Amino acid sequence: TNSGLKERAGNFAVTVNGTETLYYVFQDGTPGFSISPDSYTVPSTGQTFAFPVEGNVKYEAVPDVDWMTVNSVQYDSTLLEDNHTYSKYMTSVVSLSIQANDGELREGHITLTGEDGVTTATITVEQIGSLVADYSRTFVRRSLAIRFTSTGCVNCPGMNHALEVAGENVPDHIVPMNLHTLALNGNTALAYYNCNAFIALFGVNNYPRGFVNYYGEIANNSNPSKMIDAFGGLAEEAVRELPSNTVIGGVTRLENDTVYADISIASKEAGLYALHAFLLEDGLVYYQLGGSEDYVHNNVIRIEMTDNLMGDNVSLEANGTYVTQLKVRVPSSVENTDNLHVVVYTTYNGTYTGSVANVLYGDFGAVVDNVVNIPINTLVNYAYED
C-alpha cells in the first residue's frame, strides 16, 4: 500500500536476444491534498488573492461566502521517471477575487472537492476590516527598546537578559529590537547592514548599549537588577508622562518571497510623524561570547521596510486613521520565515528628560510615540490601557 500522495516508481528490464527493454511501474498515491498553510489573513482592500495547493486529484473550489469569488484554478504537473508519463501529483494555484471590507474582521472558507467526489479540503480566509479606534480611551503606550549588540561582546547577554525580564515585568509595554554590528568580531549571519547609520545617530562607541524611545540611554551595568529597573522604569514612565497620540494595528502576511504589512495608525490629534518598520527574526542559534556556543538570538533586525531608513514622513489627522501597505522581499540572511515578525513605530520631532535611575537622557532629535510587534501572518488590533 502506498500511503503517500506521490507515486512510487520502480522498473525492470527484459532482455531478448541481447536487446534490453526497460519497463516502468508506477503505483498511484493515496488520493488527497497537501495544504500548508490552510488559513490566510488578507487586508481590507478589494484584491486578487491566490494560494497554492498540492495533491493528486483535480478539484472544484467553492467559497461559502459571497464576498469571495474563484477566478481560476491552474495546474502544473511534472513528468515521472520515464520522461513520458505525467505525474498525478501536481501543484496548483487557486485565484480569488475578494471584495473590499468596510466592516469588522470576517471569515470565509474555500472547499476543495476532488473529481472523485470523496477527497475534500478546506482553506480559511480571514479578511481584516477597517480598524476603528475608540478615541475616548487611552491608547496602550508601548516603548521601543533598541539594543546594540555583537556576538563578540562578553557583556551583551547580561543586558539581553535584563531586557527580557523587564518585558515580563511590564507586559505589553516593551517591544525589543536587537541591532547586531560587525564590530568585536560580530557574526555576519546576524549583522544588520545599515547598523552603522544608527550607531552614528545614537553615538554608540561600545557594547552593549540600550536606547528606549530614542531618548533613554542604558549602559552596561554589573548589577543586572539596575538594568532591569532602567528598562522597566522607562516604559512605566512613558505610560505616566508621555501618553501616546497614536496607536498602531495591522496584519502581516508572507507570499512567496515577500512580506506584506498592511498598517493602520489612529491618531487623536493632528501632527507630523515618521513611520518606521523593520523585519525581525527570532530563533537564530549562534555562538555568543559570554553566553554559549548555541546561544539563541531573538528580535534580530533583518531589513527595514520603509522607503527611508530613518522613517517615512506621514501627516496624521485629528481623530483620523492613516492606512498604508509596506512590503519587502525576504533577505537571504533569513533562516526560518516562520520566525519572522514586523516591528512598526511612530516618532515625532523632539526630546524628553525624565527621572529614572541609571538612565542617561539624551536628545537624538525624535521621540517614539508608540510601537507594535506583529508576528508573521497575524492580525494585531488597536490596544488600550484600560
Summary of the structure (lengths in Angstrom):
residues: 386
radius of gyration: 26.1
end to end distance: 59.2
largest distance: 97.0
contacts: 1239
relative contact order: 0.15
helix: 11%
strand: 48%
